Amino acid sequence: MRLLEVNDLTVTLNVGERSATIVDRLSLTLDRGRCLGLVGESGSGKSTAAMAVIGLLGHGSLSARGSVRFQGAELVNAHAKTLRALQGREIAMIFQDPMSALNPVQCIGDQIVECVRAHETLSKNKAQALALEALKRVGMPDPPAMMRRYPHQLSGGQRQRVMIAMAIVFKPKLLIADEPTTALDLTIQAQILALLKQLSRDLDMAVLLITHDLGVISDMADDIVVLYAGRPVERGRTADVLDHPGHPYTRGLLAAHPSIDDTTERLTPIAGMPPPLWDRPPGCAFAPRCNHVQPTCTQRVPDPVALDTPDHLATCILAGNTETMAAVR
């Protein structure tokens, strides 16, 4: 049985009589000890998909349909009590900005203890012991002293380690990391990614990594799902997708990503903008920006096509044509 299995997950935004699809038929699987990268530019639906997986959409204007199974249990439209039993214990999440997520007027120790006691009835001493253990596990220097500090007294990397400590207190089976290296310099980014890798190994923990950075994906993820305008356009093993991209959008992302090996290489941005949320095209959403668009691209969404391996799929009518793909590259 898969740890996490998502099938045709669709998230819709409903405002009055209008509705817009933010995530459109997303499917993925993830097992313990592995990392799956959900990649795409801002507004592609990555964070919304993550919120749907963990059951944090609430009952407002966002609604989900499809299937999200965690250890065989269905989470879409599950009872709030069922979701609360999983959130923070079996499934944990790290959010983008630790400075915004942490309370500026409460010391770090009290915030972690509060988090622990929200999920389990423990004495303050036992909760503090768990907090110290978590801070030590994430590599914080002098955990007892860190417990007494406030968020503004910590560096960006230390604040992110605190957020990771909060998330792994109960040794979850699934950690969702939403842009965990945002606003960190490259050295600290590498340290945070190395920490997540180590925790995944030590705790046999699955990681769903959400990012727009292909450098982060290549270093961290075993598998990739590429999102564009809410739709999955390519998926597969990391090496397969990055070495042999099958969708024009994936190739565009790679062409726009700087190389550390060739500093003279000219970057090629993707022309145009993603389609507006309220006006998504009926066919391939990338068609208006694609240099190789065909008449049928604007009429229907292509079915996924298997490429070099059965697990490497791309939703592009050119994906299965070896000669055409070679010309496109």
C-alpha positions as CSV (number, residue, x, y, z in Angstrom):
1,M,0.0,0.0,0.0
2,R,1.3,3.4,-1.0
3,L,1.9,6.0,1.8
4,L,0.3,8.7,-0.3
5,E,-1.8,8.2,-3.4
6,V,-3.4,11.2,-5.1
7,N,-5.8,10.6,-8.1
8,D,-7.4,13.3,-10.2
9,L,-7.3,15.9,-7.4
10,T,-9.1,19.0,-8.6
11,V,-9.4,22.2,-6.5
12,T,-11.9,24.8,-7.5
13,L,-12.2,28.4,-6.4
14,N,-15.9,29.5,-6.1
15,V,-16.7,33.2,-5.8
16,G,-20.3,34.1,-6.2
17,E,-21.5,32.6,-9.5
18,R,-18.0,32.3,-10.8
19,S,-15.6,29.4,-10.5
20,A,-12.1,28.7,-11.5
21,T,-10.0,25.5,-11.4
22,I,-6.7,26.1,-9.5
23,V,-5.6,22.4,-9.5
24,D,-6.8,20.3,-12.4
25,R,-6.7,16.5,-12.2
26,L,-3.4,16.1,-10.3
27,S,-2.2,12.5,-9.7
28,L,0.9,11.3,-7.8
29,T,2.2,8.6,-5.5
30,L,4.8,8.8,-2.8
31,D,6.3,6.2,-0.5
32,R,8.2,6.4,2.7
33,G,11.8,7.5,2.5
34,R,11.4,9.1,-0.9
35,C,11.1,12.7,-2.1
36,L,8.7,13.9,-4.8
37,G,9.2,17.4,-6.2
38,L,6.1,19.4,-7.3
39,V,7.6,22.1,-9.5
40,G,6.2,25.1,-11.4
41,E,6.2,28.8,-11.5
42,S,4.3,31.1,-9.2
43,G,0.5,30.6,-9.5
44,S,0.7,27.1,-10.9
45,G,-1.3,25.7,-8.0
46,K,1.6,24.0,-6.1
47,S,0.8,25.3,-2.7
48,T,-2.9,24.9,-3.1
49,A,-2.4,21.2,-4.0
50,A,-0.3,20.8,-0.9
51,M,-3.0,22.4,1.3
52,A,-5.6,20.0,-0.3
53,V,-3.3,17.0,0.5
54,I,-3.0,17.9,4.1
55,G,-6.7,18.9,4.5
56,L,-6.2,22.6,5.1
57,L,-8.5,24.1,2.5
58,G,-11.2,24.6,5.0
59,H,-14.9,25.1,4.1
60,G,-14.7,28.5,2.4
61,S,-14.5,29.3,-1.3
62,L,-12.1,26.5,-2.1
63,S,-13.4,23.0,-2.7
64,A,-11.7,19.7,-3.6
65,R,-12.8,16.6,-5.4
66,G,-10.9,13.5,-6.6
67,S,-9.0,11.3,-4.2
68,V,-6.2,11.8,-1.7
69,R,-5.4,8.5,0.2
70,F,-3.0,8.5,3.1
71,Q,-2.1,4.9,4.2
72,G,-5.3,3.9,2.5
73,A,-7.6,6.4,4.2
74,E,-9.5,8.9,2.1
75,L,-8.8,12.5,3.1
76,V,-10.9,14.5,0.5
77,N,-14.0,15.6,2.4
78,A,-12.9,13.6,5.5
79,H,-14.3,14.5,8.9
80,A,-12.4,17.3,10.6
81,K,-11.7,15.0,13.5
82,T,-10.0,12.5,11.2
83,L,-7.9,15.3,9.6
84,R,-6.9,16.7,13.0
85,A,-5.6,13.3,14.1
86,L,-3.2,13.3,11.1
87,Q,-2.2,16.9,10.9
88,G,1.0,17.6,12.8
89,R,1.5,14.0,13.7
90,E,1.4,11.7,10.7
91,I,1.5,14.5,8.2
92,A,3.4,17.8,8.8
93,M,4.0,20.9,6.8
94,I,6.7,23.6,6.6
95,F,5.5,26.9,5.2
96,Q,7.3,29.3,3.0
97,D,8.1,32.2,5.4
98,P,9.2,31.1,8.9
99,M,9.3,34.8,10.1
100,S,5.6,35.1,9.3
101,A,4.8,31.6,10.7
102,L,6.5,32.2,14.1
103,N,5.0,34.4,16.8
104,P,7.3,37.4,17.2
105,V,6.4,38.0,20.9
106,Q,6.7,34.4,22.1
107,C,10.0,32.6,22.7
108,I,10.9,29.6,20.5
109,G,10.6,27.1,23.3
110,D,7.1,28.1,24.2
111,Q,6.0,28.0,20.6
112,I,7.3,24.4,20.1
113,V,5.8,23.3,23.4
114,E,2.5,24.8,22.5
115,C,2.6,22.9,19.2
116,V,3.4,19.7,21.0
117,R,0.6,20.0,23.5
118,A,-1.9,21.0,20.8
119,H,-1.5,17.5,19.4
120,E,-0.9,15.4,22.5
121,T,-1.8,15.7,26.2
122,L,1.6,15.9,27.9
123,S,3.0,17.7,30.9
124,K,5.0,20.9,30.2
125,N,8.2,19.1,31.2
126,K,7.7,16.2,28.8
127,A,6.7,18.6,26.0
128,Q,9.9,20.7,26.7
129,A,11.9,17.5,26.5
130,L,10.4,16.7,23.0
131,A,11.1,20.3,21.9
132,L,14.8,20.0,23.0
133,E,15.1,16.7,21.2
134,A,13.6,18.1,18.0
135,L,15.9,21.2,18.1
136,K,18.9,18.9,18.6
137,R,17.8,16.7,15.7
138,V,17.7,19.6,13.3
139,G,21.2,20.7,14.3
140,M,20.4,23.8,16.3
141,P,23.5,24.9,18.4
142,D,22.8,24.9,22.2
143,P,19.1,23.9,22.1
144,P,18.4,25.1,25.8
145,A,19.6,28.6,24.9
146,M,17.6,28.6,21.6
147,M,14.5,27.7,23.6
148,R,14.7,31.1,25.3
149,R,15.3,33.2,22.2
150,Y,12.7,35.1,20.1
151,P,12.3,34.8,16.3
152,H,14.0,38.1,15.6
153,Q,17.1,36.9,17.4
154,L,17.6,34.1,15.0
155,S,19.0,34.0,11.5
156,G,16.8,33.0,8.5
157,G,18.4,29.6,8.5
158,Q,17.9,29.1,12.2
159,R,14.2,30.1,11.9
160,Q,13.7,27.6,9.2
161,R,15.3,24.9,11.4
162,V,12.9,25.8,14.1
163,M,10.0,25.3,11.7
164,I,11.4,22.0,10.7
165,A,11.8,21.0,14.4
166,M,8.2,21.8,15.0
167,A,7.2,19.7,12.0
168,I,9.2,16.6,13.0
169,V,8.5,16.5,16.8
170,F,6.2,13.5,16.3
171,K,8.4,12.0,13.6
172,P,5.7,12.2,10.8
173,K,5.5,9.8,7.9
174,L,5.0,12.6,5.4
175,L,6.5,16.0,5.4
176,I,5.2,18.7,3.0
177,A,7.9,21.4,2.5
178,D,6.5,24.4,0.7
179,E,9.4,26.4,-0.8
180,P,11.6,25.7,2.3
181,T,14.6,27.6,0.9
182,T,12.9,30.8,0.0
183,A,14.9,34.0,0.9
184,L,17.9,32.0,2.1
185,D,21.4,32.4,0.6
186,L,22.9,29.5,-1.3
187,T,25.0,28.2,1.5
188,I,22.1,28.0,3.9
189,Q,19.8,26.6,1.2
190,A,22.3,23.7,0.8
191,Q,22.3,23.1,4.5
192,I,18.5,23.0,4.8
193,L,18.2,20.6,1.9
194,A,20.9,18.4,3.4
195,L,19.0,18.4,6.7
196,L,15.7,17.4,5.0
197,K,17.5,14.6,3.2
198,Q,19.0,13.4,6.5
199,L,15.7,13.5,8.3
200,S,14.0,11.6,5.5
201,R,16.6,8.9,5.9
202,D,16.7,8.8,9.7
203,L,12.9,8.9,10.1
204,D,12.0,6.9,7.0
205,M,9.9,9.9,6.1
206,A,8.4,10.8,2.7
207,V,8.9,14.4,1.6
208,L,6.6,16.3,-0.8
209,L,8.8,19.2,-1.9
210,I,7.2,22.2,-3.5
211,T,9.4,24.6,-5.4
212,H,10.0,26.7,-8.5
213,D,13.7,26.0,-8.4
214,L,14.9,23.2,-10.6
215,G,18.3,23.3,-8.8
216,V,16.6,22.3,-5.6
217,I,14.6,19.6,-7.4
218,S,17.7,18.1,-9.0
219,D,19.5,17.9,-5.7
220,M,16.6,16.6,-3.6
221,A,13.8,14.8,-5.4
222,D,13.6,11.2,-6.6
223,D,10.6,12.0,-8.8
224,I,9.1,15.1,-10.3
225,V,5.6,16.4,-11.2
226,V,5.7,19.6,-13.3
227,L,2.6,21.8,-13.0
228,Y,1.5,24.5,-15.4
229,A,-1.6,26.5,-14.8
230,G,-2.8,23.9,-12.3
231,R,-2.4,21.0,-14.7
232,P,0.3,18.3,-14.5
233,V,2.2,18.4,-17.8
234,E,5.1,16.0,-17.1
235,R,6.1,13.5,-14.4
236,G,8.7,10.9,-13.9
237,R,12.1,10.1,-12.3
238,T,14.1,13.2,-11.7
239,A,17.0,12.2,-14.0
240,D,14.5,11.2,-16.8
241,V,12.6,14.5,-16.7
242,L,15.7,16.7,-16.4
243,D,17.8,14.9,-18.9
244,H,15.0,14.1,-21.5
245,P,12.2,16.6,-21.0
246,G,9.1,15.7,-23.0
247,H,7.0,18.9,-22.6
248,P,7.9,22.3,-24.1
249,Y,7.2,23.9,-20.7
250,T,9.7,21.7,-18.9
251,R,12.2,22.4,-21.6
252,G,11.5,26.1,-21.2
253,L,12.1,25.9,-17.4
254,L,15.4,24.2,-18.0
255,A,16.5,26.8,-20.7
256,A,15.7,29.6,-18.2
257,H,17.7,28.0,-15.4
258,P,21.3,29.2,-15.1
259,S,24.1,26.6,-15.3
260,I,26.9,26.6,-12.8
261,D,29.2,24.8,-15.3
262,D,28.8,27.3,-18.1
263,T,28.6,30.9,-16.9
264,T,28.6,32.3,-20.5
265,E,25.4,30.4,-21.5
266,R,22.6,32.7,-22.5
267,L,19.4,32.1,-20.7
268,T,16.2,31.9,-22.7
269,P,13.1,33.1,-20.9
270,I,9.7,31.7,-21.7
271,A,7.8,34.3,-23.7
272,G,4.3,35.4,-22.5
273,M,2.5,34.9,-19.3
274,P,0.4,32.1,-17.8
275,P,-3.3,32.2,-18.6
276,P,-5.5,34.2,-16.2
277,L,-7.1,32.1,-13.5
278,W,-10.7,33.0,-14.7
279,D,-9.9,32.4,-18.3
280,R,-8.1,29.2,-18.8
281,P,-8.0,28.0,-22.5
282,P,-10.0,24.8,-23.4
283,G,-7.0,23.0,-24.8
284,C,-3.4,22.9,-23.6
285,A,-2.9,25.8,-21.2
286,F,0.7,26.3,-22.5
287,A,-0.4,26.6,-26.2
288,P,-0.4,30.4,-26.3
289,R,3.3,30.4,-25.2
290,C,4.5,27.4,-27.1
291,N,6.8,27.8,-30.1
292,H,5.6,24.4,-31.5
293,V,1.9,24.8,-31.1
294,Q,-0.3,22.6,-33.4
295,P,-4.0,23.4,-34.3
296,T,-5.3,20.5,-32.0
297,C,-3.4,22.0,-29.0
298,T,-5.9,24.8,-28.7
299,Q,-8.9,22.4,-28.9
300,R,-8.3,19.7,-26.3
301,V,-5.9,18.7,-23.5
302,P,-3.6,15.9,-24.8
303,D,-3.5,12.6,-23.0
304,P,-0.3,11.6,-21.2
305,V,2.2,9.9,-23.4
306,A,4.9,7.5,-22.1
307,L,8.4,8.5,-23.1
308,D,11.7,6.8,-22.5
309,T,10.3,4.8,-19.6
310,P,6.7,3.8,-18.7
311,D,6.9,6.1,-15.6
312,H,8.0,9.1,-17.6
313,L,4.8,10.8,-19.0
314,A,4.2,14.1,-20.8
315,T,0.9,15.6,-21.8
316,C,2.0,16.9,-25.2
317,I,1.0,15.7,-28.7
318,L,4.7,15.9,-29.8
319,A,5.9,13.9,-26.8
320,G,5.8,10.5,-28.4
321,N,7.3,11.6,-31.8
322,T,11.0,11.0,-31.5
323,E,11.9,12.9,-34.7
324,T,9.7,15.9,-33.9
325,M,11.0,16.0,-30.3
326,A,14.6,16.0,-31.6
327,A,13.8,19.0,-33.8
328,V,12.0,20.8,-31.0
329,R,15.1,20.5,-28.8
